[in-house]
Amino acid sequence: MKKFMFLALLAGAILSCNSGNEEKTSTTVDEPSTSFLPPLMGWSSWNTYHVNINEELIKRQADAMVSQGLKDVGYLYINTDDGFFGWRDETGLMHTHPDRFPNGMKPVADHIHSLGLKAGIYSDAGTNTCGSMGDNDVRGIGSGLYGHEQQDMDLYLKEWGFDFIKIDYCGASELGLDEHQRYAEIVDAIHKTGRTDVSINICRWAYPGAWAAELARSWRMSGDIQDGWSYVKSIIGESLYLSSFAHDGHYNDMDMLEIGRSLTQSEEEVHFGIWCIMSSPLLIGCDMTTIRESSLNLLKNKELIAINQDKLGLQAYVAQRFGDCYAFVKDIEELHGNKRAMALYNPTEQPFEFTVDWKTMELGGDVKVRDLVHQKDLGTFNGSFTYTVEPHGVLVASIEGQRLETDVYEAEWAYLPFYNEIGTRRQMINFLPEETASGGMMVTNIGGQPGNDIVWKNVYSEQGGDYEMTVYCNSKFKRNEKTRDLHVLVNDVEQAVVNNLHSDEIEAIKVKVALQPGFNKVTMNNTIFWAPDIDRFTLKKL
């Protein structure tokens, strides 16, 4: 089966990627002077057509993006996925499919550009493409980038003029290549084309590791989506605890949209609403020439799009768990401001009545709630908010009130520099379900070596000063270690060391820390042995 990932931008020192009217000015914790791009919006051919594409089909979809009003609300990319490959000649030069694209790919890109849109293309990091495997497309055999990195990038990006490339991993997986090294080699080839406005997508089908943000605008974090509720639900489940890895113009890609196919209206609202609040790229996957009106209106919902394209570029995190139902939240418009985005998500088969304590959303006083899906105000609520969400349903809302200084930081909100989901590390730092933990989740396998830390980057204090920090952790001995010590650092300065922890249950460890006014970075680790498993920490001003 084909696996694939959304667009990702050449980033940082490798490429500077500011592209026309997509450019956004950002405010981050450290308030850098740089700017970054929002999640990518557009259309891709794979969901509906797989390898069964041709020149006229791609051009019709580009025309439809304009005529259906999708370009007007921010959808800019028309991406030709697998299926355009023909053969390599004796020099290794790629030629297009003689029947599907008899005029080559440049006329396709030129037509897309003539409409004021951007053109995307596809390849694989290995020898063969995914279509050659899952769709038995023999033209994909030998069509991958392996051994032809510079030759293909010069052709696709310089000669043909494409603005984006999605790089799959089926062929590379066959070869047993190292993901980080392989994608870095391809990014280097793109850099050497001289194109500084190209977006890249890493399509590795699982969260690949923190290195992806150094190379890519976005990266796939799950297996392929397909046309069905179970796939939407599964990908949301895989996204629950990845919020810290989306930052500064680099995003977790939840895969292409199945809006406009077989999902029910409420399921489509979940699909689009959660993709928006999670700041996933938004790539339409249906036939835009025949899309039904209700689906088209949802895709053009400017209030939902606004929280996806918000200048802060944040992914929502789980603020509260209610069994199998979740309340997500994130800042919008201003860090630690009075306005936030919230989603109440019910994936179950029964209606669920949410009661959300506004304190868990870091808001107080009278809180205004606006339903963004249906674009209507729900009223003003003090103290808490109760709302029933139907099965396979969601409420996506903006909430506005008095901003509070939170005193709780869950482990599952933290950044884990060594975390990945492709199994490249032994005894890897990981999320550990634990029903006795406050959110039902802990982080385990912290420490054991330098850098294997748990880091909260946005610990806020209005005035700064001394705080009592209570760390809730489980420190039973494991793997024959003789000690489990915990080091606590604030803004890279060690504040406390707690030695010889040895409890089989979650216990509360109290230490004193000093915070600066504004945002602080809190790190917990043990550079030699294993640190305790962490549930959360709380803060109390002294």
C-alpha positions in Angstrom: 0.0 0.0 0.0 1.2 3.5 -0.7 2.3 5.5 2.2 2.8 9.2 1.8 3.3 12.4 3.6 2.3 16.0 3.1 4.4 18.9 2.0 7.4 20.0 4.0 9.5 23.0 3.7 13.3 23.2 3.4 13.9 24.8 6.7 16.3 26.8 8.8 19.9 26.9 7.6 19.3 24.5 4.7 16.7 26.6 2.9 15.0 29.9 3.6 11.4 29.3 2.4 9.3 32.5 2.3 6.9 32.2 -0.6 4.9 35.1 -1.9 1.6 35.7 -0.2 1.9 32.7 2.0 4.4 34.5 4.2 3.3 34.9 7.8 4.9 36.9 10.6 5.2 34.8 13.8 5.4 35.4 17.5 7.1 32.6 19.4 8.2 32.1 23.0 11.5 33.8 22.3 9.9 36.3 19.9 12.5 35.8 17.0 12.5 38.3 14.2 12.0 35.5 11.6 8.8 34.6 9.9 7.3 31.3 8.9 4.7 29.7 6.6 1.4 28.4 7.8 0.2 24.8 7.0 0.0 24.2 3.3 -3.4 24.2 1.6 -4.2 22.7 -1.7 -5.3 19.5 -3.6 -3.6 16.2 -4.3 -4.4 13.5 -6.9 -3.8 10.4 -4.8 -6.9 9.8 -2.7 -9.4 9.6 -5.6 -7.2 8.6 -8.6 -4.0 6.8 -7.3 -1.8 6.4 -10.4 -4.7 6.8 -12.8 -4.0 10.4 -13.7 -3.3 12.4 -16.8 -2.5 15.9 -18.0 -6.1 17.0 -18.6 -7.3 15.6 -15.3 -4.7 17.7 -13.4 -5.5 20.8 -15.4 -9.3 20.3 -14.8 -8.7 20.1 -11.0 -6.6 23.3 -11.1 -9.4 25.1 -13.0 -12.0 23.8 -10.5 -9.9 25.1 -7.5 -10.4 28.5 -9.0 -13.9 28.3 -10.2 -15.2 26.7 -7.0 -13.8 29.6 -5.0 -11.2 27.5 -3.1 -8.3 29.6 -4.3 -10.0 32.6 -2.8 -9.9 31.1 0.7 -6.3 30.0 0.6 -6.0 26.7 -1.3 -3.0 27.2 -3.6 -1.3 23.9 -4.4 -2.2 21.5 -7.1 -0.1 18.4 -6.5 0.5 15.6 -9.0 1.1 12.5 -7.0 2.5 9.1 -8.2 1.6 8.0 -11.7 3.4 10.5 -14.0 6.6 8.4 -14.4 7.5 7.0 -17.8 11.1 5.7 -18.1 14.7 6.7 -17.6 16.9 7.0 -20.7 20.5 5.8 -21.1 21.7 8.9 -19.2 19.3 8.3 -16.3 17.0 11.2 -17.3 13.4 10.8 -16.3 10.7 10.9 -19.0 7.0 11.2 -18.4 4.4 8.5 -19.0 3.8 8.5 -22.8 0.0 8.1 -22.6 -0.8 10.0 -19.4 1.5 12.9 -19.9 2.6 12.9 -23.6 3.6 16.6 -23.5 5.7 16.2 -20.4 5.1 17.9 -17.0 6.2 21.4 -17.8 2.9 22.3 -19.5 1.1 21.0 -16.4 3.1 23.2 -14.1 2.8 26.2 -16.5 -1.0 25.9 -16.6 -1.2 25.7 -12.8 1.0 28.8 -12.5 -1.1 30.7 -15.1 -4.0 30.4 -12.6 -2.0 32.0 -9.8 -1.5 28.6 -8.1 1.5 26.5 -7.1 2.4 23.1 -8.6 3.5 20.1 -6.6 5.1 16.8 -7.7 6.0 13.4 -6.2 8.9 11.0 -5.8 10.3 8.3 -3.5 13.5 8.3 -1.4 14.4 4.9 -2.7 14.6 3.1 -6.1 10.9 2.3 -6.7 7.8 4.4 -6.0 4.9 3.3 -3.9 2.6 3.0 -6.9 4.9 0.4 -8.4 4.1 -1.8 -5.3 0.6 -1.0 -4.2 -0.9 -0.3 -7.6 1.3 -2.6 -9.8 2.4 0.4 -11.9 5.5 -1.0 -13.5 6.5 2.6 -14.6 7.3 3.3 -11.0 10.1 0.7 -10.9 13.4 2.5 -11.0 11.7 5.9 -10.9 12.6 6.8 -7.3 15.3 9.3 -6.4 18.0 6.9 -5.2 21.1 7.5 -7.3 19.4 10.3 -9.2 18.9 12.9 -6.5 20.5 15.9 -8.2 19.4 14.9 -11.7 15.8 14.6 -10.7 15.7 17.7 -8.5 17.2 19.8 -11.3 14.6 18.4 -13.7 11.5 18.6 -11.5 12.2 21.9 -9.8 14.4 23.9 -12.3 13.3 22.7 -15.7 9.7 21.7 -15.1 9.2 24.5 -12.4 7.4 22.6 -9.6 7.2 24.4 -6.3 6.7 21.4 -3.9 7.7 17.8 -3.7 6.4 15.0 -1.6 9.0 12.3 -0.9 7.6 8.9 -0.1 9.6 6.1 1.5 8.4 2.7 0.0 11.5 2.2 -2.1 13.8 3.4 0.6 12.2 1.0 3.1 13.1 -1.9 0.8 16.7 -0.8 0.8 16.9 -0.5 4.6 18.2 3.1 4.5 18.5 5.5 7.5 15.6 7.9 7.4 17.4 11.0 8.7 20.4 10.5 6.4 18.4 9.7 3.4 16.1 12.8 3.6 19.1 15.0 4.4 20.7 13.9 1.2 17.6 14.7 -0.9 17.2 18.1 0.8 20.8 18.9 0.0 20.1 18.1 -3.7 17.1 20.5 -3.6 19.3 23.1 -2.0 21.8 22.8 -4.9 19.1 23.6 -7.4 19.1 27.1 -6.2 15.4 27.1 -5.6 14.7 28.7 -2.2 10.9 28.7 -2.3 10.3 24.9 -2.6 8.2 23.1 0.0 9.1 19.5 0.9 7.0 16.7 2.4 8.5 13.8 4.3 6.2 10.8 3.8 7.5 8.3 6.3 4.0 7.2 7.7 4.9 7.8 11.4 6.4 10.6 13.4 10.0 10.3 12.2 11.8 12.3 14.9 12.8 15.9 15.8 15.2 16.0 12.8 12.2 16.3 10.5 11.6 19.9 11.5 15.2 20.7 10.4 14.4 19.5 6.9 10.7 19.8 6.2 7.7 22.0 6.2 5.6 19.0 7.3 5.9 15.2 7.9 3.4 12.4 7.9 2.8 11.0 11.4 0.5 8.1 10.5 -0.3 5.4 8.0 -2.4 6.3 4.9 -5.8 7.7 5.4 -8.6 6.1 3.4 -12.2 6.9 2.8 -13.8 5.9 6.0 -14.5 7.0 9.6 -12.2 4.4 11.2 -9.2 6.0 9.4 -10.1 9.5 10.5 -10.6 8.3 14.1 -7.3 6.4 14.1 -5.2 9.3 12.8 -6.7 11.7 15.4 -5.8 9.1 18.0 -2.2 9.1 16.8 -2.1 12.9 16.9 -3.2 13.3 20.5 0.3 13.9 22.0 2.3 15.4 19.2 1.6 19.0 19.8 5.1 19.9 21.0 6.7 18.8 17.7 4.7 21.3 15.6 6.4 24.7 15.8 7.7 27.7 13.9 6.3 26.7 10.5 6.8 22.9 10.7 3.8 20.7 11.1 2.5 17.2 11.8 0.8 16.1 8.6 -2.4 14.1 9.4 -2.6 13.2 5.7 -4.9 14.3 2.9 -8.6 15.2 3.4 -11.4 12.7 2.6 -14.0 15.5 2.6 -16.5 15.1 -0.3 -16.4 11.3 -0.5 -18.4 8.9 1.7 -18.2 10.4 5.2 -21.4 11.6 6.9 -21.8 15.4 7.4 -20.9 15.2 11.1 -17.9 13.0 10.3 -16.7 15.5 7.8 -17.0 18.2 10.4 -14.8 16.2 12.8 -12.3 15.5 10.0 -11.9 19.1 8.8 -12.4 20.7 12.3 -9.7 18.6 14.0 -7.3 18.9 11.0 -7.7 22.7 11.4 -7.2 22.9 15.1 -4.2 20.6 14.9 -2.6 22.8 12.3 -2.3 19.9 9.8 -1.7 20.7 6.2 -5.1 20.8 4.3 -4.9 18.9 1.0 -8.3 18.2 -0.6 -8.4 14.6 -2.0 -11.8 14.5 -3.8 -12.8 15.4 -7.4 -13.3 19.2 -7.1 -15.3 19.3 -10.3 -18.2 17.3 -8.7 -17.9 18.0 -5.0 -21.3 18.3 -3.2 -22.2 21.7 -1.9 -22.2 20.8 1.8 -18.6 19.5 1.6 -17.5 22.5 -0.5 -18.9 24.9 2.0 -17.1 23.1 4.9 -13.8 23.3 3.0 -14.4 27.0 2.5 -15.3 27.7 6.1 -13.2 30.8 6.8 -13.4 30.6 10.5 -12.1 27.1 10.7 -9.4 27.9 8.1 -8.3 30.9 10.2 -7.4 28.6 13.2 -5.5 26.4 10.9 -3.6 29.3 9.3 -3.2 31.2 12.6 0.0 33.1 12.8 1.2 31.3 15.9 1.4 28.0 14.0 0.4 25.9 17.1 -1.1 22.4 17.3 -3.8 21.9 19.9 -3.1 19.7 22.8 -5.3 17.6 25.1 -6.5 19.8 27.9 -8.9 17.4 29.4 -9.8 13.7 28.8 -13.2 12.2 29.4 -12.7 8.5 28.8 -12.7 8.1 25.1 -13.7 11.8 24.5 -11.3 14.7 24.5 -11.1 18.5 24.9 -8.4 20.1 22.8 -7.2 23.7 23.1 -4.5 26.0 21.7 -3.7 29.7 21.7 -4.6 31.7 18.6 -3.7 35.3 17.6 -1.6 36.0 20.6 0.5 33.7 22.9 -1.0 33.7 26.4 -3.8 35.9 25.1 -7.4 36.0 26.0 -8.6 34.1 22.9 -8.1 30.4 22.3 -9.5 27.7 20.0 -11.2 24.7 21.6 -12.5 21.4 20.2 -14.8 18.9 22.1 -14.4 15.6 20.2 -16.7 12.6 20.6 -15.5 9.6 18.6 -17.9 7.2 20.4 -21.2 5.6 19.3 -23.2 7.5 21.9 -23.9 11.2 22.6 -21.6 12.6 25.3 -22.2 15.6 27.6 -19.0 17.5 28.1 -18.6 19.7 31.2 -15.4 21.8 30.8 -14.0 23.7 33.7 -12.7 27.0 32.2 -9.7 26.8 34.5 -8.4 23.8 32.6 -8.6 26.0 29.5 -6.7 28.7 31.4 -9.6 31.1 31.2 -11.6 32.8 33.9 -14.5 35.3 34.3 -17.2 35.4 31.6 -16.1 33.3 28.6 -17.6 33.9 25.2 -18.0 30.8 23.0 -18.5 30.8 19.3 -19.2 27.6 17.2 -16.8 27.9 14.3 -18.3 25.0 12.3 -21.8 26.6 12.2 -20.5 30.1 12.6 -22.8 31.2 15.4 -22.3 32.5 19.0 -23.3 30.1 21.7 -23.3 32.6 24.6 -21.2 33.6 27.6 -20.5 31.2 30.4 -18.9 31.6 33.8 -17.0 28.9 35.7 -17.7 26.0 33.3 -19.3 25.0 30.0 -21.6 22.1 29.4 -22.3 20.9 25.8 -23.6 17.6 24.3 -21.7 16.3 21.3 -23.4 13.7 19.1 -21.6 10.4 18.1 -18.8 10.9 15.6 -19.2 14.6 16.3 -17.3 17.7 17.4 -17.7 21.2 18.6 -14.9 23.5 17.3 -15.1 26.9 19.0 -13.3 30.1 19.7 -13.3 30.9 23.4 -12.5 34.3 24.9 -12.2 35.4 28.5 -9.7 36.5 31.2 -6.5 34.6 30.7 -5.2 32.7 33.8 -1.7 31.6 34.7 -2.0 27.8 34.7 -0.5 25.9 37.6 -0.5 22.4 35.8 1.8 21.1 33.1 1.2 17.6 31.9 4.0 15.3 30.7 2.2 14.6 27.4 2.4 18.3 26.5 6.3 18.3 26.7 8.8 18.2 23.9 10.8 14.9 23.8 14.0 15.5 21.7 14.7 11.7 21.3 11.2 10.6 20.5 10.1 9.0 17.3 7.6 6.4 16.1 9.8 4.5 13.7 11.7 2.5 16.3 15.2 3.6 15.7 16.2 3.7 19.4 16.2 1.0 22.0 14.3 1.6 25.2 13.0 4.8 23.5 11.4 7.7 25.5 7.7 7.1 25.0 4.2 7.8 26.2 2.9 5.3 28.8 -0.8 4.9 29.3 -1.5 4.9 33.1 -5.1 5.3 34.4 -3.9 6.7 37.7 -2.1 9.5 36.0 -4.0 12.9 35.8 -4.6 12.7 32.0 -4.3 8.9 31.8 -0.8 9.3 30.3 2.8 9.5 31.5 6.2 9.8 29.8 8.6 6.9 30.4 12.3 6.1 29.6 13.6 9.6 30.3 17.3 9.9 30.8 20.0 7.2 30.6 22.1 9.5 28.3 22.6 13.2 27.7 19.8 14.8 25.7 17.1 12.3 26.4 15.1 14.9 28.2 11.5 15.9 28.8 11.1 19.7 28.1 8.3 22.1 28.6 9.1 25.2 26.5 6.2 27.5 27.4 6.0 27.6 31.2 4.5 30.9 31.9 4.9 33.3 34.9 3.4 36.8 34.9 5.8 38.3 37.4 8.5 35.6 37.8 9.9 34.7 41.2 10.2 31.6 43.4 7.8 28.7 43.1 7.2 25.4 44.8 7.2 22.8 42.0 5.5 19.5 42.7 6.5 16.7 40.4 4.2 13.7 40.1 6.3 10.7 39.1 6.7 7.0 39.4 10.2 5.9 40.3 10.1 2.1 40.8 13.4 0.5 39.9 13.7 -1.1 36.5 16.4 -2.6 34.3 18.6 -3.3 37.3 19.3 0.3 37.9 20.4 1.1 41.5 19.1 4.7 41.5 16.6 6.9 39.8 17.5 10.5 40.3 15.7 13.5 38.9 17.4 16.7 37.7 15.2 19.8 37.3 16.5 22.7 35.2 14.8 26.1 34.4 16.1 27.9 31.4 19.0 25.5 31.2 20.1 26.2 34.8 19.9 23.3 37.3 17.5 24.2 40.1 17.2 20.9 42.0 18.4 17.3 42.1 16.3 14.6 43.8 18.2 11.5 44.6 17.3 7.8 45.2 13.6 7.9 44.3 12.0 4.5 44.7 8.2 4.5 44.8 6.0 1.9 42.9 3.1 4.4 42.8 2.9 8.0 41.5 4.3 10.2 44.3 4.6 13.9 44.7 8.1 15.4 44.9 8.5 19.0 45.9 11.4 21.3 44.8 11.9 25.0 44.7 12.5 26.7 41.4 12.9 30.3 40.2 11.0 31.5 37.1 11.6 34.6 35.0 8.7 36.8 34.0 7.1 35.5 30.8 7.9 32.2 29.2 10.3 29.7 30.7 11.8 26.4 29.7 11.6 23.6 32.2 13.7 20.5 31.6 13.8 17.2 33.6 16.4 14.5 33.0 19.1 12.2 34.3 22.2 12.1 32.0 23.5 8.8 33.4 20.7 6.6 34.7 16.9 6.5 34.2 14.9 9.3 35.5 11.4 8.6 37.0 8.4 8.3 34.8 6.6 11.7 34.8 2.9 12.3 35.1 2.9 16.1 35.5 4.1 19.0 37.6 2.3 21.8 39.3 3.5 25.3 40.4 2.6 27.3 43.5 3.9 30.9 43.9 5.9 31.3 47.1 
